[in-house]
Amino acid sequence: MPAITAPPHRIPASGRWPRVARFVLRSFLVVLVPCSRALPTVAQPLPRTTLDTVRTYHGLERALAEPMQVYRLDLSKQKLKAVPEELRRMPNLNALDLGRNKLKELPPWFTDLANLQELTLSGNKLVDFPEVICGLRHLKRLDMSRNALTGLPACLGRLKELISLDLWSNDLATFPEELEGLEALRYVDLRVIQFSPKEMERITELWPRAKIQFSAPCNCGM
């Protein structure tokens, strides 16, 4: 009796794929689609719409487990007295929250975080404005509320991309003319700081396109 051989596998003459084959193909394509939307492999500032959706890492230990994947990091309320130097291992860092710590200064290497767009330093012990911040040229949002800052440095005017500046509850008295260089600035919070009407007028002239929030003026010096 002659041996029976199975016919070779062929695609049906009708051109239709078997149901299982179509399912496998669709599954393969679904896996491929996210790859085309992957985060950039070269360190660079992310578009705002992307930055708003990336994962936020909480705590240094978790972030150091995969430092190249850290775009947003929350180190608030850690009782930090110094900025961890391990942050230098995170070249993709775009947003950093160091709020509610015990920081009195920022280290010189802080400019290594060249892609920072959002920086929160609220609720620390800063008296002198850390001029190293002036080197973060992509910075768009800066929150330094609830510190003890007495003035702003002229170099702050170099931050051409800065949109939002929160200085609520400080002891500010110095606003150099160079600050008019903040051309992109659209929001400033200066509440809980005592200004005379004349001082408020001058600050408003520095940033004519920004919405500036003041507390009620005082009769300082009158």
Sine and cosine of phi, psi and omega as CSV:
sin_phi,cos_phi,sin_psi,cos_psi,sin_omega,cos_omega
0.00,0.00,0.80,-0.60,-0.06,-1.00
-0.91,0.42,0.53,-0.85,0.01,-1.00
-0.93,0.36,0.56,-0.83,0.02,-1.00
-0.99,-0.13,0.85,-0.53,0.01,-1.00
-0.94,-0.33,0.59,-0.81,0.01,-1.00
-0.97,0.25,0.64,-0.77,0.02,-1.00
-0.92,0.40,0.54,-0.84,0.01,-1.00
-0.89,0.45,0.53,-0.85,-0.01,-1.00
-0.96,0.28,0.81,-0.58,0.02,-1.00
-0.75,-0.66,0.48,-0.88,0.14,-0.99
-0.94,0.34,0.72,-0.69,-0.02,-1.00
-0.78,0.63,0.58,-0.81,-0.03,-1.00
-0.85,0.52,-0.43,0.90,-0.02,-1.00
-0.94,0.35,-0.21,0.98,-0.02,-1.00
1.00,0.07,-0.01,1.00,-0.01,-1.00
-1.00,0.03,0.67,-0.74,0.08,-1.00
-0.99,0.15,0.54,-0.84,0.12,-0.99
-0.85,0.52,0.44,-0.90,-0.07,-1.00
-0.82,0.57,-0.68,0.73,-0.02,-1.00
-0.89,0.45,-0.67,0.75,-0.02,-1.00
-0.90,0.44,-0.64,0.77,0.02,-1.00
-0.90,0.43,-0.62,0.78,0.00,-1.00
-0.90,0.43,-0.69,0.72,0.01,-1.00
-0.89,0.46,-0.66,0.75,-0.01,-1.00
-0.90,0.44,-0.69,0.72,0.01,-1.00
-0.89,0.45,-0.66,0.76,0.00,-1.00
-0.89,0.46,-0.64,0.77,0.01,-1.00
-0.90,0.44,-0.67,0.74,0.00,-1.00
-0.92,0.39,-0.61,0.79,0.01,-1.00
-0.88,0.47,-0.61,0.79,0.01,-1.00
-0.93,0.37,-0.57,0.82,-0.05,-1.00
-0.96,0.28,-0.53,0.85,-0.12,-0.99
-0.84,0.55,-0.75,0.66,-0.02,-1.00
-0.86,0.51,-0.47,0.88,-0.02,-1.00
-0.88,0.48,-0.53,0.85,-0.01,-1.00
-0.96,0.29,-0.24,0.97,0.00,-1.00
-0.93,-0.37,0.33,0.94,-0.05,-1.00
-0.91,0.43,0.41,-0.91,0.05,-1.00
-0.92,0.40,0.47,-0.88,-0.05,-1.00
-0.88,0.48,0.58,-0.81,0.00,-1.00
-1.00,0.08,-0.37,0.93,0.05,-1.00
-1.00,-0.09,0.73,-0.68,-0.04,-1.00
-0.86,0.51,0.80,-0.59,-0.01,-1.00
-0.24,-0.97,0.37,-0.93,0.06,-1.00
-0.90,0.43,0.70,-0.71,0.02,-1.00
-0.99,0.13,0.49,-0.87,0.16,-0.99
-0.87,0.50,0.50,-0.87,-0.06,-1.00
-0.83,0.56,-0.68,0.73,-0.04,-1.00
-0.90,0.45,-0.53,0.85,0.03,-1.00
-0.97,0.23,-0.69,0.73,-0.03,-1.00
-0.87,0.49,-0.55,0.84,-0.01,-1.00
-0.94,0.35,-0.27,0.96,-0.09,-1.00
-0.94,-0.34,-0.17,0.99,-0.05,-1.00
-0.96,0.28,0.33,-0.94,-0.01,-1.00
-0.91,0.41,0.62,-0.78,0.13,-0.99
-0.99,-0.15,0.85,-0.52,0.08,-1.00
-1.00,0.07,0.72,-0.69,0.01,-1.00
-0.93,-0.37,0.91,-0.41,0.01,-1.00
1.00,-0.09,0.55,-0.83,-0.08,-1.00
-0.94,0.34,-0.60,0.80,-0.06,-1.00
-0.87,0.49,-0.71,0.70,0.00,-1.00
-0.91,0.41,-0.63,0.77,-0.03,-1.00
-0.92,0.40,-0.62,0.79,-0.03,-1.00
-0.95,0.32,-0.27,0.96,0.05,-1.00
-0.93,0.38,-0.46,0.89,0.05,-1.00
-0.52,-0.86,0.93,0.37,-0.14,-0.99
-0.86,0.50,-0.50,0.87,-0.02,-1.00
-0.96,0.29,-0.23,0.97,-0.02,-1.00
-0.99,-0.14,0.03,1.00,-0.09,-1.00
-1.00,0.01,0.93,-0.36,0.07,-1.00
-0.95,-0.32,-0.44,0.90,-0.01,-1.00
-0.68,-0.73,0.81,-0.58,-0.09,-1.00
-0.74,-0.68,0.75,-0.66,0.03,-1.00
-0.93,-0.37,0.94,-0.35,0.07,-1.00
-0.89,-0.46,0.47,0.88,-0.01,-1.00
-0.95,0.30,0.44,-0.90,0.08,-1.00
0.82,0.57,0.68,0.73,0.02,-1.00
-0.95,-0.32,0.06,1.00,-0.04,-1.00
0.87,0.50,0.54,0.84,-0.03,-1.00
-0.95,0.30,0.71,-0.70,0.10,-0.99
-0.97,-0.26,-0.16,0.99,0.04,-1.00
-0.52,-0.85,0.50,-0.87,0.03,-1.00
-0.97,0.26,0.81,-0.59,-0.02,-1.00
-0.88,0.48,0.79,-0.61,-0.02,-1.00
-0.93,0.36,-0.27,0.96,0.04,-1.00
-0.88,0.48,-0.29,0.96,0.02,-1.00
-0.88,0.47,-0.38,0.93,0.00,-1.00
-0.92,0.39,-0.24,0.97,0.02,-1.00
-1.00,0.04,0.08,1.00,-0.05,-1.00
-0.87,-0.48,0.97,0.26,-0.09,-1.00
-0.92,0.40,-0.31,0.95,-0.02,-1.00
-1.00,-0.03,0.08,1.00,-0.06,-1.00
-0.88,0.48,0.87,-0.50,-0.01,-1.00
-0.94,-0.35,-0.45,0.89,-0.04,-1.00
-0.66,-0.75,0.79,-0.61,-0.07,-1.00
-0.72,-0.69,0.80,-0.60,0.04,-1.00
-0.93,-0.36,0.93,-0.36,0.05,-1.00
-0.91,-0.42,0.39,0.92,-0.06,-1.00
-0.92,0.39,0.41,-0.91,0.08,-1.00
0.84,0.54,0.72,0.69,0.13,-0.99
-0.89,-0.46,-0.40,-0.92,-0.03,-1.00
-0.81,-0.59,0.60,0.80,-0.07,-1.00
-0.97,0.24,0.70,-0.71,0.07,-1.00
-0.93,-0.36,-0.22,0.98,-0.01,-1.00
-0.32,-0.95,0.21,-0.98,0.10,-0.99
-0.91,-0.41,0.55,-0.83,-0.04,-1.00
-0.96,0.26,0.41,-0.91,0.03,-1.00
-0.85,0.53,-0.53,0.85,-0.04,-1.00
-0.96,0.29,-0.03,1.00,-0.07,-1.00
-0.86,0.51,-0.44,0.90,0.04,-1.00
-0.93,0.37,-0.20,0.98,0.09,-1.00
-0.90,0.43,-0.36,0.93,0.03,-1.00
-0.99,0.12,0.88,0.48,-0.22,-0.98
-0.92,0.40,-0.31,0.95,-0.05,-1.00
-0.99,-0.16,0.15,0.99,0.00,-1.00
-0.88,0.48,0.79,-0.62,0.09,-1.00
-0.93,-0.38,-0.44,0.90,-0.01,-1.00
-0.75,-0.66,0.79,-0.62,0.00,-1.00
-0.70,-0.71,0.83,-0.56,0.04,-1.00
-0.91,-0.41,0.85,-0.53,0.03,-1.00
-0.79,-0.62,0.37,0.93,-0.06,-1.00
-0.91,0.42,0.50,-0.87,0.10,-1.00
0.93,0.38,0.57,0.82,0.09,-1.00
-0.94,-0.34,-0.38,-0.93,-0.05,-1.00
-0.85,-0.52,0.62,0.79,-0.04,-1.00
-0.99,0.17,0.80,-0.60,0.07,-1.00
-0.95,-0.31,-0.73,0.68,0.07,-1.00
-1.00,-0.10,0.74,-0.67,0.01,-1.00
-0.90,0.43,0.82,-0.57,-0.01,-1.00
-0.94,0.34,0.95,-0.30,-0.07,-1.00
-0.92,0.39,-0.25,0.97,0.06,-1.00
-0.87,0.49,-0.41,0.91,0.03,-1.00
-0.89,0.46,-0.48,0.87,-0.02,-1.00
-0.90,0.44,-0.27,0.96,0.01,-1.00
-1.00,0.00,-0.01,1.00,0.00,-1.00
-1.00,-0.01,0.99,0.17,-0.22,-0.98
-0.93,0.37,-0.28,0.96,0.02,-1.00
-0.99,-0.12,0.09,1.00,-0.06,-1.00
-0.90,0.44,0.77,-0.64,-0.02,-1.00
-0.90,-0.44,-0.49,0.87,-0.02,-1.00
-0.71,-0.70,0.84,-0.55,-0.03,-1.00
-0.78,-0.62,0.85,-0.53,0.01,-1.00
-0.89,-0.45,0.94,-0.34,0.04,-1.00
-0.83,-0.56,0.51,0.86,-0.01,-1.00
-0.92,0.39,0.39,-0.92,0.07,-1.00
0.83,0.55,0.74,0.67,0.19,-0.98
-0.89,-0.46,-0.42,-0.91,0.04,-1.00
-0.76,-0.65,0.60,0.80,-0.04,-1.00
-0.90,0.44,0.70,-0.72,0.00,-1.00
-0.98,-0.21,-0.26,0.97,-0.01,-1.00
-0.21,-0.98,0.18,-0.98,0.04,-1.00
-0.91,-0.41,0.66,-0.75,-0.01,-1.00
-0.98,0.20,0.45,-0.89,0.03,-1.00
-0.87,0.49,-0.52,0.85,-0.06,-1.00
-0.90,0.43,-0.30,0.96,0.01,-1.00
-0.87,0.50,-0.43,0.90,0.02,-1.00
-0.91,0.42,-0.16,0.99,0.02,-1.00
-0.98,0.20,-0.25,0.97,-0.08,-1.00
-0.98,0.19,0.99,0.17,-0.13,-0.99
-0.93,0.36,-0.26,0.96,-0.01,-1.00
-0.98,-0.21,-0.01,1.00,-0.07,-1.00
-0.92,0.40,0.82,-0.57,-0.04,-1.00
-0.96,-0.29,-0.64,0.77,-0.10,-0.99
-0.78,-0.62,0.75,-0.66,-0.02,-1.00
-0.74,-0.67,0.93,-0.37,-0.03,-1.00
-0.96,-0.28,0.93,-0.37,-0.02,-1.00
-0.85,-0.53,0.35,0.94,-0.03,-1.00
-0.77,0.64,0.70,-0.71,0.09,-1.00
0.86,0.51,0.89,0.45,0.18,-0.98
-0.79,-0.61,-0.14,-0.99,0.00,-1.00
-0.90,-0.45,0.67,0.74,-0.14,-0.99
-0.92,0.38,0.68,-0.74,0.06,-1.00
-0.67,-0.74,-0.24,0.97,-0.09,-1.00
-0.90,-0.43,0.84,-0.54,0.04,-1.00
-0.74,-0.68,1.00,0.02,-0.04,-1.00
-0.87,0.49,0.46,-0.89,0.01,-1.00
-0.86,0.51,-0.48,0.88,-0.03,-1.00
-0.88,0.48,-0.29,0.96,-0.02,-1.00
-0.93,0.38,-0.24,0.97,0.06,-1.00
-0.92,0.38,-0.17,0.98,0.06,-1.00
-0.95,0.31,-0.14,0.99,0.04,-1.00
-0.98,0.19,0.95,0.33,-0.15,-0.99
-0.94,0.33,-0.42,0.91,-0.02,-1.00
-1.00,0.04,-0.12,0.99,-0.10,-1.00
-0.88,0.47,0.78,-0.62,-0.02,-1.00
-0.82,-0.58,-0.23,0.97,0.00,-1.00
-0.56,-0.83,0.76,-0.65,0.05,-1.00
-0.69,-0.73,0.76,-0.65,0.05,-1.00
-0.94,-0.34,0.93,-0.38,0.01,-1.00
-0.86,-0.52,0.46,0.89,0.00,-1.00
-0.95,0.31,0.35,-0.94,-0.02,-1.00
0.87,0.49,0.56,0.83,0.13,-0.99
-0.75,-0.67,0.74,-0.68,-0.06,-1.00
-0.99,0.13,0.87,-0.49,0.08,-1.00
-0.77,-0.64,0.54,-0.84,0.15,-0.99
-0.99,0.16,0.31,-0.95,0.05,-1.00
-0.82,0.57,-0.60,0.80,-0.01,-1.00
-0.92,0.40,-0.66,0.75,0.02,-1.00
-0.91,0.41,-0.64,0.77,0.03,-1.00
-0.90,0.45,-0.63,0.78,0.02,-1.00
-0.90,0.43,-0.68,0.73,-0.01,-1.00
-0.90,0.43,-0.68,0.74,0.01,-1.00
-0.89,0.45,-0.64,0.77,0.02,-1.00
-0.89,0.45,-0.57,0.82,0.03,-1.00
-0.94,0.34,-0.47,0.88,0.04,-1.00
-0.91,0.42,-0.64,0.77,-0.08,-1.00
-0.80,-0.60,0.95,0.32,-0.09,-1.00
-0.90,0.43,-0.37,0.93,-0.03,-1.00
-0.99,-0.12,0.03,1.00,-0.04,-1.00
-0.99,-0.16,0.54,-0.84,0.17,-0.99
-1.00,0.09,0.88,-0.47,-0.06,-1.00
-0.92,-0.40,0.81,-0.59,0.02,-1.00
-0.98,-0.19,0.86,-0.52,0.05,-1.00
-0.91,-0.42,0.39,-0.92,0.27,-0.96
-0.99,0.12,0.12,-0.99,0.01,-1.00
-0.85,0.53,0.67,-0.75,-0.04,-1.00
-0.92,0.39,0.44,-0.90,0.06,-1.00
-0.98,-0.20,0.19,-0.98,0.09,-1.00
-0.99,-0.15,0.71,0.70,-0.09,-1.00
-0.85,0.53,0.78,-0.63,0.06,-1.00
0.98,0.21,0.10,0.99,-0.03,-1.00
-0.98,-0.21,0.00,0.00,0.00,0.00
